Structure formats: structure tokens, C-alpha cells
Amino acid sequence: MSAVNKNFKFRKYSVNDGLSQNVVYSVNQDNRGFIWICTQQGLNRFDGREFRVYRNDPENKKSIFNDLVYSSYFSKEGEMWFGSINGGFFKYVPDENNFINYRIPVGLKTQQSKLLIFDIKEDENGSMYIAAFGAGVFKFTQSRDKYSIERMKLPDNQLLINPTKLNFDADGNLWIGTWDNGLFKYNFKKDILENFSVSNKNNLIINNRIRSLFRDSQDVLWAVTQTGILKYNHLQNKFSDPLTNENAHHNLGNYTFTSIEEDKHNKLWIGTSSSGLIYFDPVSNEILIFDSKDDDADSISGNSVLCLFNDRSNVLWAGTFDDGLNKTDCERKKFYNLGHILNKYKKKISVLSICVDKNGMLFVGAAYDDLLTINISEGEIKKEAIYLNGKKLPDRQTVTCIYCDCEGNVYYCLQAKGIFKYCMDPEKTEHFNFPNPSSECTVFSIAEFDKDNLWIGTREFGLLLFNKRTGKFKRAEEIKNIRGNLTNAEIKVLLKDRMGNLWIGTDVRGLNYLDLGKRKVINFTNNPGDKNTISENYVSCLCEDNDGNLWIGTINRGLNKFIRKTNSFKRFTTDNGLPDNTIRAIENDIKGNLWISTNNGISRFNIEKETFKNYENGDGLQSREFNDRSSFKTSDGILYFGSINGINFFNPDEIKDNPYLPGIALTDFKLFNKSVKNSANNPYLKKNITETELINLSYKESVISFEFASLIFNNVSKNKYAYKLEGFDKDWTYCGKIRFATYTSIAPGDYVFRVKGSNNDDLWSEDCASVSLSISPPYWKTWWFKMFGVLSAASITGLTYSRKLNKIRQEKKAQEEFSRKLLESRENERKKISSGLHNTIAHDILITKNKAEIAMKNMNDPSKMYEALKQISENTSTTLNDLRGITYNLHPHQLERLGLTKAIKSIINNVEKSTEIKFTAYIENLDNIFSPDLEINIYRVVQECLNNIIKHSDASESFINISKKENVLYMMISDNGKGIRKDFVKGIGMNELNERIKLYEGALNIESNPGKGTTLNISIPINLNHEK
């Protein structure tokens, strides 16, 4: 397995993903977990989903020094320093989300415009050392508001004008790499400067250009020169080159090296200027090379690697010249693949069958790609020639099944051509077929009966018994005393259990059990009215677990467990955690878990806890979609699964959860769906939201939103979130992958918003990001106003009464007006129904009447009468369809059939299928809460909103969030379209929507700007009259 252990996948980021520029000079990670990327045109902060770009603004002294950012260093205290051109370097101020700029002082022999800050490092006292290419090494010290920058004093007044890299060793010595004079070690205590260069032959330095200096986890110093990787021996005070000396067969002497980094497993990664990325194991001296391949989407984006960085969760980042940023997960799941071997044969194959013989040879049967044999340890693949009756068959045969018997013989089956016994000399291959050599017989599955006989499951002839000694076949019913018909079934899978009995899975006749003791067949099929029967009659795969329980995979209906005591079944579907309801293959491991391949990845099922753990492409799978019965378990427990894109294999014991937990950060705060930018004069947000502890709002700020990020990058697509507004929410809201939370109409008071996150293995961090929220009440709800009201009550009683009476009159008038509009709306609806019935149903009935009269007149002419009756039948069908459409518009019957929650999800799903708009929805369980009339209106509100998005928005994405908080139903429906014009906001479409909401004392708030999308925030109070 070591030959394929290093199949790292690279995720690429470029300007198309939001990166400011594709030349990446440096990558680093701050204390919160954000990734910072230095490019030729701007500084980037990355949260796993979005890049935030910082650029130089000549009008803003607190912007970055220059758009070209070349180097970065994050100090022990968490200060973030960046090097630029023209002698400039700058520090990020997190609270203010801006920068403080510094510059190498003028008055030096070298002009500032030529100075490039190559590197920055910190000593144990907190002083900074700056490698200014073109001027030398400078020491930077700061205390409070004061700082000083001075050239470092070296023995004999040496300047080292062109330093490239700096680093400190474990003894506190400063190492200085240069562009053309090799490497220097400066001993502060002894004031000694020692040179390591080409002129010193004992150090094996063959190039004086130092590109990188790195101190590994064992305090060993590594130096990267233009042509070699040097390892420093502290005791001998000299360097060696472990790569070119120990691995000369890799021809690394021709490589140009640029950078070096260590991962959490103590493996080294080395960047080159034109040959990609090198993986080096210092213990075993193993070397692997990863270069860019146009036909491999998982390869690194470019071969010119400028910088490397390993983050806190063991993700390696690689910056390239002109090809953007890459990352690869060094903590990846050990799902191995044979892509590097299969690519020697063909770019992509769909694997239908797998078998490993007693010698460890892997046999692979492919769709239209013949029989392949693979020697994994040697990395060799061979397409086997197939002979039939002495003649070589044409290429592109489909191998439907491969089986290795107890004697070590390998049998493989071709579509419509029966069974072949493998022989290393293909011309000596034996062929067996039923009922004669030229018959079309397709074998899907083979199982052992005894050492002389095999059970054969076929498409055309059902179950057969094959005698290996004679080469003869028998039908199942020809076997003495077996009762039950298995001849007409298309058999998909066979399994011989530990008792020696045979289980048979078919395509339409369910599961069959051949009891050899009683010599009879027992059939199990689906009964739609009985959940204790098998869930589906199409059985795709079978597996017996370590305790002898039978597990059945089906097409479209999930997993089944057979309960022997009661002859019943227990079902498991996506509702229980399966990634998909189409089960392709099942294998069990030594610990008793089931490994299940599906149409949506692989799942590990814990039988005891009945829980699923799902894996997909981001975890290392070749494909999400696997093939029926395409699996194999070796004697040492290695599992193989075949997909439409090759093979994955793994040791189940090596598939472990990611041990790293995420840091969580707030990334944006919005009022009425508009981002609030922090500033000293901003009453809401004086600090960067990531650093803010308290936000003060008034009751008028009724729509607030928070955005957040889980700062762990192993497999970002599987990170999940949960949030809670303490004082408002009773429990955590688990929102899946949604990275924002919106609240409306929060009562005045003090709250704390908290958000937590999980990593890609669903392990949750208890460290939350939080911010306090204080909402002030209106003045009439303050204590001083209430006191004033009490003292003034006597003097304004009359005035209050008058105003109250006037208000009642106004409310009565408004209520009358609303009732009038409601009556008008109902009358208009009746007119529409009447028009529909008149224009369609009445017209169709009139036609039917006329056709009937014609039929009556032609009773003596059967042909004319038949034609008239046929037209009457067709016209009646049309009338029924029209009537169904009208009645559905009157009442959505999905509500009774599915319930409110599934009805809303169904309409969203149907809309998404009919448009190119991507809908993301989070809908709480709303069933059995509201009265039927309110359920209808909630459904209609969503329906009308979706209609508006489809017809008017020109959007590509829409977000829907429906939740119930205490006694209020909240609906937020937003899109990223062109926005709503002011005249449309007041149009009839929105008026009808608003009136429907007002029926239940609800509120509609519309936020929209041209080109910036639309957000509808709807709140409906839930009182006793509304609830069921």
C-alpha cells in the first residue's frame, strides 16, 4: 500500500475564485485561523470560502504600503508583519482592520526604490530583523508609540547587501541567506560571523544562492539553495545534501529549488521553480514528485512553486508563479486509488468487478474495457487478451463478474458470453456456457457450493449449478428435491452464508433464500403497506456481518437488515444518515462495521450504534458514484470498491477522524442586509467585527445578520455550523453549511450571539465566536418616561381619552377598508374561477354533448360511431385535467399528503428543477403547529415569493430560511438578482402578498437595491387562535 499512500489531491484557487492575483509570494496563518496570502497585486485574507483583498489606497495612510506584498511574518505575540517593495513593511491592526506602515530609513547608499523586503524574523527578546534586499539586514525595535530601525552591526563592518532569508537556530544564532554569497551564521554572544559557501568544500554547498531557511520540529536547520537542499549538522557544524546524495536516481541535481516546509507527520515538502512539488521523508529517504498535469484535475496548478506553508490543521499551502494558490490535506483520509497505474492504460474506466487472487494479483473487470490485471507493488497494469474457441475476441469486452474459488482459480464472465477460467497463457483459456457454447448467457454473480461446484447467477437462465470438473451446468429445478422456481428471475447477487445456505438477490422478485436442509426456496418481497417487509424488490448486493446477520442493499430504497427470528426487515435510508438510497456494494470489516458504496460516496455503518459516517470526493474518493457488486475484501481485511472512475481501496483501521478542531470567527455584521463597516465614528461597530465584543443598537434596527467562518481547511465543504442568540433562542440552531444567521424584530434587551463549528468529520469545537448585543428600547418604554407618564397621567386624562377614541376610529376605518379589499379580492377570485370554468370546462362539455348527438345519429354505422365515442373519451380526459388544474389552484392538496414542511420543500425542489436558479433552504419542522388556514397562507406566501423570483429577479442564487422562534414565525427569502423597482414594490403582486400576511397580523419588510438583489423578511405572530 505504500506505493499509493501519497496520492495527494490539490485544490486550486485563482483570480477566478476571488484571489487578487495569481503570483503568490508568501502564505501564513494568524492566531484566529485566517490564511493570509501575499501576491504581486494585493494582500488577501482567506476564510475557506471567500477572499478579502487589501490594496494600497494613496488617499488612505492606513492602507497597505504597496500592492506588491512579498513576505510575511507572524510574531509570537500574534503581530502580523508584511514586507513590500521600496523599503516598505507594515503591520496589521486587527481591531481597526487597517495597517501601520514603516520604511527602511533614507540616507543609505542604496535607494529606497530598489529595496525589497525579502524576509522578517523575530528574536527571543521580541526584536525584529528585516532582510532588505539591496541594503542589508536591519533591526527593528518598538516600545509603545516609539520605534527604531537601524542597520545590523556585523563584524568587520560587513554589510551583506543582498540578504534573502533569515532564521534563528536553537542556540539563538542568526542565520542569513544571501543571493550570491552563500549562508552566514552570526553568533551574538561571541560576535562571530561565519560563512558557508561554495568555497568551503566540506559543507557540500554547490550554489551560493540561498532561497529558503527552515527550522523543523526537531530544531534541525534546513537551507534551500538554487540547486540543493542542505541539512545542518549542529555537532559537526557543516551541511549535507540528503536528497541528491541518497536519491540520485531521481535526477534531482537538475532541479531548481525555491522553498521548504514540514508537515505534522515530519515529512518535508520542497518547492521547485519548474518541476512542481517534492515530498521527502527524511527517515526513509522516500521521494515523490507532484507536478501539474493538464488531464488531472487533482494535480497542482503550476510547476513553479514560490512558497510553502503548513497550517495548524496540517493542510499544506503552495503559492505559485502565475498559477495561483494550492492546498492539499496532509491529514487526508487514507483512501488509496490506482489512478497513477490506471492512467497508463486509459484515463478513465468504469469498474464493474474486482478480485484479488492468492498471489496478490488484482483482477479488474471494466465496462467495455476488458479484463485487466494489476500488480500494485510494481505499479504495472496489463490488459489480458481473451480467446474464445481459439480466436482472440475483439477489444472493449464488458467483464460482468470475477470470482476466485477456494482452490485459487480465477473465473471471469463476459457479457452475453458465459464463463472463462483465467490462464496466464490466454490461448489456453477455458470457456463454459449454458445451455450451449454459442448461447447468450450473462453471469452477474458466483458463489461457492463446494470444492467441485459453483452457484451461478445469470440474467437469462436464473440460478445454475456449475460443476468445475465436468464443465456441465444444471438448472436449479433440476437439482433433486429443490422446491421453488428460480429459473425466470434475473439474478443480480448470490451469497453463501455461514450455514451453507444460499441467498439470492433479483431485479424484480426480491430476496430469495435457498434452504439446502429443507430443499426449498423462500421468497421475500416488498409489501407497500407493511414496513416490516423488504423495502424494494431490486436487490443490488448482500453482506453477512460478523454476527451472522444478513444485510441487503437495494436500488433507490436504502439498506435492509434481515431479522431471522421474525422473518422481517429493518430499513435504513437517507433519513437515518445514509448518503444515498441506492446501495451498490457492502463489505464488513474486522471490527464489525459495514462499508457501503452508494451513488453518493461511501458510508461506514456502525451496526451497534446504527450510525453512518459518510465519505466523498473531498475525503479522497475517486468518484461519488459506484457500481453494483463492485467490491472485494482481501484475507487481510483490505477493502476494494469500484466506481465509474476507477478504484478506491483502503484499510478500514486507517480511516480515522480529523483530530483538529476549528477556530470560529465572525466575518461580517449586517443591518437590513447591508454590511456595516467599522470605524471610530460608527455608532454600531467601532472595531472590526472579528474583534468586537459589544454592539449597541436601537429598537429601530429590526433586521440584523451575522456571517461567520470555520477556520479549518482540510475539507471545507463538510464544515458545519450552529448558532444561538442567548436571551432569544432556547436552543442551538444547527444550520448545516449555511454561514449566516438573520434575526428580525428582537425585543429591546441584552443578548449574546454565539456560533460554533465542526470539522469535516463532524467533530464540534466547544470554542465559540461570540459578541454581545444590547438593544435599547424606544423612549416611551424607558423607566424615566414611564415615571413621567405616571406623574402626568392626571393632567392629560382628557387628552389621552380623545386620542384613544380617535385612534379607535382610525383603526375601525382601516379595518373596514381592509375588509372591503378582502371582499373585492374574494370576488375577483370567484370571477377567475367562473371564467376558468366557463372558458374551459363549459366549452369542453358542450363539445362532448355535440359529439354524443353525432354518435346517436350514427348508431347504424359502427365505424363513425366508434370515432365519435373516441373523440368523446379524449375530450373528457382534457376536461378532467383542466378541472384538476383549477381545483389545485383553489387548494394545495400537497399539504394534506405531505404536511407543511415537506410541501414547502417540494415546491422549492420543483422550482429549482425548472430553472437555473440555485436554491439553498433551511426550514424547521413546521408540521402540526398551525391551523389549516394559516398553513395554506404560509404555503401561498412561499409560492408567491418563488414566482416573483422566477419571473422578475434574473437571479442565479436564492436563500430561504423559515424558522419558529418562541411565538413568532420568521421567513427570510432573498436572491442575488437585479432588485425590485420602487413602483413594483407597490404593485399588485406585492400588495396581494402584503394583504395575505396582514390577515394574521404579520409584517413584511422589503430590502432591495438595483443590481444587489432582494430580501423579504416576513414575521407572523403565532397566538392561540393560529395554533392547532
ChimeraX attribute file (.defattr): number of C-alpha atoms within 10 A of each C-alpha:
attribute: neighborCount
match mode: 1-to-1
recipient: residues
	/A:1	13
	/A:2	8
	/A:3	12
	/A:4	19
	/A:5	12
	/A:6	17
	/A:7	20
	/A:8	19
	/A:9	22
	/A:10	21
	/A:11	18
	/A:12	21
	/A:13	17
	/A:14	18
	/A:15	13
	/A:16	10
	/A:17	12
	/A:18	15
	/A:19	25
	/A:20	25
	/A:21	23
	/A:22	20
	/A:23	24
	/A:24	32
	/A:25	25
	/A:26	25
	/A:27	25
	/A:28	21
	/A:29	21
	/A:30	17
	/A:31	15
	/A:32	13
	/A:33	22
	/A:34	23
	/A:35	22
	/A:36	21
	/A:37	29
	/A:38	27
	/A:39	27
	/A:40	19
	/A:41	21
	/A:42	22
	/A:43	27
	/A:44	24
	/A:45	20
	/A:46	19
	/A:47	22
	/A:48	18
	/A:49	14
	/A:50	13
	/A:51	19
	/A:52	15
	/A:53	17
	/A:54	19
	/A:55	17
	/A:56	17
	/A:57	13
	/A:58	11
	/A:59	7
	/A:60	10
	/A:61	13
	/A:62	19
	/A:63	20
	/A:64	27
	/A:65	27
	/A:66	23
	/A:67	20
	/A:68	22
	/A:69	30
	/A:70	26
	/A:71	24
	/A:72	27
	/A:73	22
	/A:74	18
	/A:75	17
	/A:76	12
	/A:77	8
	/A:78	12
	/A:79	14
	/A:80	21
	/A:81	22
	/A:82	25
	/A:83	30
	/A:84	26
	/A:85	22
	/A:86	19
	/A:87	23
	/A:88	23
	/A:89	27
	/A:90	22
	/A:91	21
	/A:92	18
	/A:93	15
	/A:94	15
	/A:95	15
	/A:96	17
	/A:97	18
	/A:98	17
	/A:99	20
	/A:100	15
	/A:101	18
	/A:102	15
	/A:103	18
	/A:104	22
	/A:105	14
	/A:106	10
	/A:107	8
	/A:108	10
	/A:109	8
	/A:110	14
	/A:111	14
	/A:112	20
	/A:113	11
	/A:114	14
	/A:115	22
	/A:116	26
	/A:117	31
	/A:118	24
	/A:119	25
	/A:120	27
	/A:121	21
	/A:122	20
	/A:123	15
	/A:124	9
	/A:125	7
	/A:126	14
	/A:127	13
	/A:128	19
	/A:129	23
	/A:130	28
	/A:131	28
	/A:132	32
	/A:133	24
	/A:134	22
	/A:135	24
	/A:136	21
	/A:137	28
	/A:138	19
	/A:139	18
	/A:140	19
	/A:141	15
	/A:142	12
	/A:143	7
	/A:144	5
	/A:145	5
	/A:146	7
	/A:147	10
	/A:148	12
	/A:149	17
	/A:150	14
	/A:151	18
	/A:152	16
	/A:153	13
	/A:154	16
	/A:155	11
	/A:156	8
	/A:157	8
	/A:158	11
	/A:159	15
	/A:160	23
	/A:161	18
	/A:162	22
	/A:163	31
	/A:164	29
	/A:165	28
	/A:166	25
	/A:167	23
	/A:168	21
	/A:169	16
	/A:170	12
	/A:171	9
	/A:172	14
	/A:173	17
	/A:174	21
	/A:175	22
	/A:176	25
	/A:177	30
	/A:178	25
	/A:179	20
	/A:180	16
	/A:181	20
	/A:182	22
	/A:183	26
	/A:184	19
	/A:185	19
	/A:186	19
	/A:187	16
	/A:188	13
	/A:189	8
	/A:190	7
	/A:191	11
	/A:192	14
	/A:193	18
	/A:194	13
	/A:195	17
	/A:196	21
	/A:197	21
	/A:198	17
	/A:199	15
	/A:200	12
	/A:201	10
	/A:202	13
	/A:203	20
	/A:204	17
	/A:205	25
	/A:206	17
	/A:207	18
	/A:208	20
	/A:209	23
	/A:210	28
	/A:211	24
	/A:212	25
	/A:213	25
	/A:214	21
	/A:215	19
	/A:216	17
	/A:217	12
	/A:218	8
	/A:219	13
	/A:220	14
	/A:221	21
	/A:222	21
	/A:223	26
	/A:224	26
	/A:225	26
	/A:226	21
	/A:227	22
	/A:228	26
	/A:229	26
	/A:230	22
	/A:231	20
	/A:232	17
	/A:233	14
	/A:234	13
	/A:235	6
	/A:236	8
	/A:237	10
	/A:238	16
	/A:239	20
	/A:240	18
	/A:241	19
	/A:242	16
	/A:243	22
	/A:244	18
	/A:245	11
	/A:246	11
	/A:247	14
	/A:248	11
	/A:249	9
	/A:250	14
	/A:251	10
	/A:252	18
	/A:253	15
	/A:254	11
	/A:255	17
	/A:256	19
	/A:257	29
	/A:258	25
	/A:259	27
	/A:260	27
	/A:261	24
	/A:262	22
	/A:263	21
	/A:264	16
	/A:265	11
	/A:266	15
	/A:267	16
	/A:268	17
	/A:269	23
	/A:270	23
	/A:271	28
	/A:272	23
	/A:273	19
	/A:274	17
	/A:275	20
	/A:276	24
	/A:277	27
	/A:278	18
	/A:279	20
	/A:280	20
	/A:281	16
	/A:282	13
	/A:283	8
	/A:284	7
	/A:285	12
	/A:286	13
	/A:287	15
	/A:288	14
	/A:289	14
	/A:290	20
	/A:291	17
	/A:292	19
	/A:293	13
	/A:294	10
	/A:295	8
	/A:296	13
	/A:297	13
	/A:298	16
	/A:299	21
	/A:300	29
	/A:301	29
	/A:302	26
	/A:303	21
	/A:304	25
	/A:305	31
	/A:306	23
	/A:307	24
	/A:308	28
	/A:309	23
	/A:310	22
	/A:311	22
	/A:312	19
	/A:313	22
	/A:314	22
	/A:315	21
	/A:316	24
	/A:317	25
	/A:318	33
	/A:319	30
	/A:320	28
	/A:321	22
	/A:322	17
	/A:323	21
	/A:324	26
	/A:325	31
	/A:326	23
	/A:327	23
	/A:328	23
	/A:329	24
	/A:330	19
	/A:331	20
	/A:332	22
	/A:333	18
	/A:334	23
	/A:335	24
	/A:336	23
	/A:337	23
	/A:338	18
	/A:339	21
	/A:340	13
	/A:341	18
	/A:342	20
	/A:343	14
	/A:344	12
	/A:345	16
	/A:346	10
	/A:347	14
	/A:348	13
	/A:349	21
	/A:350	20
	/A:351	27
	/A:352	27
	/A:353	30
	/A:354	26
	/A:355	25
	/A:356	22
	/A:357	16
	/A:358	16
	/A:359	8
	/A:360	13
	/A:361	14
	/A:362	16
	/A:363	24
	/A:364	27
	/A:365	28
	/A:366	26
	/A:367	19
	/A:368	15
	/A:369	20
	/A:370	21
	/A:371	26
	/A:372	19
	/A:373	17
	/A:374	20
	/A:375	15
	/A:376	17
	/A:377	12
	/A:378	9
	/A:379	14
	/A:380	14
	/A:381	18
	/A:382	14
	/A:383	14
	/A:384	17
	/A:385	17
	/A:386	23
	/A:387	18
	/A:388	17
	/A:389	12
	/A:390	12
	/A:391	9
	/A:392	12
	/A:393	13
	/A:394	10
	/A:395	14
	/A:396	12
	/A:397	18
	/A:398	20
	/A:399	29
	/A:400	28
	/A:401	25
	/A:402	28
	/A:403	23
	/A:404	20
	/A:405	18
	/A:406	12
	/A:407	9
	/A:408	12
	/A:409	13
	/A:410	19
	/A:411	19
	/A:412	26
	/A:413	28
	/A:414	23
	/A:415	19
	/A:416	19
	/A:417	22
	/A:418	24
	/A:419	24
	/A:420	20
	/A:421	19
	/A:422	19
	/A:423	15
	/A:424	9
	/A:425	11
	/A:426	16
	/A:427	15
	/A:428	15
	/A:429	17
	/A:430	17
	/A:431	19
	/A:432	20
	/A:433	22
	/A:434	22
	/A:435	15
	/A:436	12
	/A:437	14
	/A:438	12
	/A:439	12
	/A:440	17
	/A:441	22
	/A:442	25
	/A:443	32
	/A:444	26
	/A:445	27
	/A:446	28
	/A:447	21
	/A:448	21
	/A:449	17
	/A:450	12
	/A:451	12
	/A:452	14
	/A:453	19
	/A:454	18
	/A:455	23
	/A:456	27
	/A:457	27
	/A:458	26
	/A:459	22
	/A:460	17
	/A:461	22
	/A:462	20
	/A:463	27
	/A:464	24
	/A:465	21
	/A:466	23
	/A:467	17
	/A:468	14
	/A:469	9
	/A:470	9
	/A:471	12
	/A:472	16
	/A:473	21
	/A:474	16
	/A:475	17
	/A:476	20
	/A:477	15
	/A:478	11
	/A:479	12
	/A:480	8
	/A:481	11
	/A:482	17
	/A:483	16
	/A:484	15
	/A:485	15
	/A:486	22
	/A:487	17
	/A:488	13
	/A:489	21
	/A:490	22
	/A:491	31
	/A:492	24
	/A:493	25
	/A:494	26
	/A:495	22
	/A:496	20
	/A:497	16
	/A:498	11
	/A:499	10
	/A:500	15
	/A:501	15
	/A:502	20
	/A:503	21
	/A:504	26
	/A:505	29
	/A:506	25
	/A:507	19
	/A:508	15
	/A:509	21
	/A:510	22
	/A:511	24
	/A:512	21
	/A:513	17
	/A:514	21
	/A:515	17
	/A:516	14
	/A:517	10
	/A:518	10
	/A:519	14
	/A:520	15
	/A:521	18
	/A:522	13
	/A:523	14
	/A:524	18
	/A:525	16
	/A:526	18
	/A:527	13
	/A:528	11
	/A:529	7
	/A:530	10
	/A:531	13
	/A:532	18
	/A:533	19
	/A:534	27
	/A:535	28
	/A:536	26
	/A:537	20
	/A:538	23
	/A:539	30
	/A:540	26
	/A:541	29
	/A:542	28
	/A:543	23
	/A:544	19
	/A:545	19
	/A:546	15
	/A:547	8
	/A:548	12
	/A:549	13
	/A:550	19
	/A:551	21
	/A:552	25
	/A:553	31
	/A:554	27
	/A:555	22
	/A:556	15
	/A:557	21
	/A:558	24
	/A:559	29
	/A:560	24
	/A:561	18
	/A:562	18
	/A:563	14
	/A:564	11
	/A:565	6
	/A:566	8
	/A:567	10
	/A:568	16
	/A:569	21
	/A:570	15
	/A:571	18
	/A:572	20
	/A:573	18
	/A:574	14
	/A:575	10
	/A:576	12
	/A:577	16
	/A:578	25
	/A:579	25
	/A:580	22
	/A:581	21
	/A:582	24
	/A:583	31
	/A:584	28
	/A:585	26
	/A:586	31
	/A:587	24
	/A:588	20
	/A:589	19
	/A:590	13
	/A:591	11
	/A:592	15
	/A:593	19
	/A:594	23
	/A:595	22
	/A:596	27
	/A:597	32
	/A:598	26
	/A:599	20
	/A:600	20
	/A:601	22
	/A:602	29
	/A:603	22
	/A:604	22
	/A:605	20
	/A:606	15
	/A:607	13
	/A:608	8
	/A:609	7
	/A:610	11
	/A:611	15
	/A:612	22
	/A:613	15
	/A:614	20
	/A:615	22
	/A:616	17
	/A:617	16
	/A:618	20
	/A:619	22
	/A:620	19
	/A:621	24
	/A:622	23
	/A:623	20
	/A:624	19
	/A:625	20
	/A:626	31
	/A:627	22
	/A:628	29
	/A:629	27
	/A:630	28
	/A:631	27
	/A:632	21
	/A:633	18
	/A:634	13
	/A:635	10
	/A:636	9
	/A:637	16
	/A:638	16
	/A:639	21
	/A:640	23
	/A:641	31
	/A:642	31
	/A:643	28
	/A:644	18
	/A:645	19
	/A:646	24
	/A:647	27
	/A:648	22
	/A:649	21
	/A:650	19
	/A:651	16
	/A:652	20
	/A:653	12
	/A:654	10
	/A:655	14
	/A:656	12
	/A:657	14
	/A:658	18
	/A:659	10
	/A:660	19
	/A:661	22
	/A:662	26
	/A:663	22
	/A:664	28
	/A:665	24
	/A:666	23
	/A:667	17
	/A:668	18
	/A:669	25
	/A:670	15
	/A:671	16
	/A:672	20
	/A:673	17
	/A:674	13
	/A:675	14
	/A:676	17
	/A:677	16
	/A:678	19
	/A:679	15
	/A:680	10
	/A:681	8
	/A:682	11
	/A:683	11
	/A:684	18
	/A:685	20
	/A:686	19
	/A:687	20
	/A:688	22
	/A:689	25
	/A:690	20
	/A:691	18
	/A:692	17
	/A:693	15
	/A:694	18
	/A:695	19
	/A:696	13
	/A:697	20
	/A:698	15
	/A:699	17
	/A:700	13
	/A:701	14
	/A:702	16
	/A:703	18
	/A:704	19
	/A:705	17
	/A:706	21
	/A:707	18
	/A:708	23
	/A:709	31
	/A:710	28
	/A:711	26
	/A:712	27
	/A:713	27
	/A:714	27
	/A:715	20
	/A:716	18
	/A:717	13
	/A:718	18
	/A:719	26
	/A:720	23
	/A:721	24
	/A:722	22
	/A:723	24
	/A:724	20
	/A:725	21
	/A:726	16
	/A:727	13
	/A:728	17
	/A:729	15
	/A:730	11
	/A:731	12
	/A:732	15
	/A:733	16
	/A:734	16
	/A:735	18
	/A:736	14
	/A:737	17
	/A:738	18
	/A:739	21
	/A:740	19
	/A:741	20
	/A:742	19
	/A:743	18
	/A:744	18
	/A:745	16
	/A:746	16
	/A:747	14
	/A:748	17
	/A:749	15
	/A:750	14
	/A:751	20
	/A:752	17
	/A:753	19
	/A:754	19
	/A:755	29
	/A:756	25
	/A:757	32
	/A:758	25
	/A:759	28
	/A:760	24
	/A:761	21
	/A:762	16
	/A:763	17
	/A:764	18
	/A:765	16
	/A:766	14
	/A:767	14
	/A:768	18
	/A:769	21
	/A:770	22
	/A:771	19
	/A:772	16
	/A:773	19
	/A:774	16
	/A:775	19
	/A:776	18
	/A:777	15
	/A:778	12
	/A:779	11
	/A:780	11
	/A:781	11
	/A:782	11
	/A:783	10
	/A:784	11
	/A:785	13
	/A:786	13
	/A:787	11
	/A:788	11
	/A:789	13
	/A:790	10
	/A:791	10
	/A:792	11
	/A:793	13
	/A:794	9
	/A:795	9
	/A:796	11
	/A:797	11
	/A:798	11
	/A:799	11
	/A:800	12
	/A:801	11
	/A:802	12
	/A:803	12
	/A:804	12
	/A:805	12
	/A:806	12
	/A:807	12
	/A:808	12
	/A:809	12
	/A:810	12
	/A:811	12
	/A:812	12
	/A:813	12
	/A:814	12
	/A:815	12
	/A:816	12
	/A:817	12
	/A:818	15
	/A:819	13
	/A:820	12
	/A:821	13
	/A:822	16
	/A:823	12
	/A:824	12
	/A:825	14
	/A:826	12
	/A:827	12
	/A:828	12
	/A:829	13
	/A:830	12
	/A:831	12
	/A:832	13
	/A:833	16
	/A:834	13
	/A:835	13
	/A:836	15
	/A:837	17
	/A:838	13
	/A:839	11
	/A:840	15
	/A:841	21
	/A:842	14
	/A:843	12
	/A:844	20
	/A:845	16
	/A:846	11
	/A:847	15
	/A:848	21
	/A:849	12
	/A:850	13
	/A:851	20
	/A:852	17
	/A:853	11
	/A:854	15
	/A:855	20
	/A:856	14
	/A:857	12
	/A:858	15
	/A:859	12
	/A:860	10
	/A:861	11
	/A:862	11
	/A:863	11
	/A:864	15
	/A:865	19
	/A:866	14
	/A:867	13
	/A:868	20
	/A:869	18
	/A:870	13
	/A:871	16
	/A:872	21
	/A:873	13
	/A:874	11
	/A:875	16
	/A:876	17
	/A:877	13
	/A:878	15
	/A:879	20
	/A:880	13
	/A:881	12
	/A:882	17
	/A:883	15
	/A:884	12
	/A:885	11
	/A:886	16
	/A:887	13
	/A:888	12
	/A:889	10
	/A:890	11
	/A:891	11
	/A:892	14
	/A:893	14
	/A:894	16
	/A:895	18
	/A:896	10
	/A:897	10
	/A:898	14
	/A:899	16
	/A:900	23
	/A:901	18
	/A:902	17
	/A:903	18
	/A:904	22
	/A:905	15
	/A:906	14
	/A:907	16
	/A:908	18
	/A:909	14
	/A:910	11
	/A:911	18
	/A:912	17
	/A:913	12
	/A:914	9
	/A:915	10
	/A:916	13
	/A:917	17
	/A:918	16
	/A:919	17
	/A:920	14
	/A:921	19
	/A:922	16
	/A:923	16
	/A:924	13
	/A:925	14
	/A:926	17
	/A:927	13
	/A:928	13
	/A:929	14
	/A:930	19
	/A:931	13
	/A:932	16
	/A:933	10
	/A:934	21
	/A:935	21
	/A:936	16
	/A:937	16
	/A:938	19
	/A:939	19
	/A:940	17
	/A:941	19
	/A:942	20
	/A:943	15
	/A:944	15
	/A:945	16
	/A:946	21
	/A:947	14
	/A:948	14
	/A:949	22
	/A:950	18
	/A:951	9
	/A:952	13
	/A:953	21
	/A:954	17
	/A:955	22
	/A:956	15
	/A:957	17
	/A:958	22
	/A:959	16
	/A:960	19
	/A:961	18
	/A:962	20
	/A:963	17
	/A:964	18
	/A:965	15
	/A:966	11
	/A:967	12
	/A:968	15
	/A:969	17
	/A:970	21
	/A:971	24
	/A:972	22
	/A:973	20
	/A:974	25
	/A:975	24
	/A:976	19
	/A:977	21
	/A:978	17
	/A:979	21
	/A:980	21
	/A:981	12
	/A:982	11
	/A:983	7
	/A:984	11
	/A:985	13
	/A:986	12
	/A:987	11
	/A:988	10
	/A:989	14
	/A:990	17
	/A:991	13
	/A:992	16
	/A:993	17
	/A:994	18
	/A:995	18
	/A:996	18
	/A:997	20
	/A:998	14
	/A:999	14
	/A:1000	17
	/A:1001	12
	/A:1002	18
	/A:1003	16
	/A:1004	17
	/A:1005	16
	/A:1006	15
	/A:1007	16
	/A:1008	23
	/A:1009	14
	/A:1010	12
	/A:1011	14
	/A:1012	15
	/A:1013	20
	/A:1014	24
	/A:1015	23
	/A:1016	17
	/A:1017	22
	/A:1018	20
	/A:1019	23
	/A:1020	22
	/A:1021	17
	/A:1022	20
	/A:1023	11
	/A:1024	10
	/A:1025	10
	/A:1026	16
	/A:1027	14
	/A:1028	10
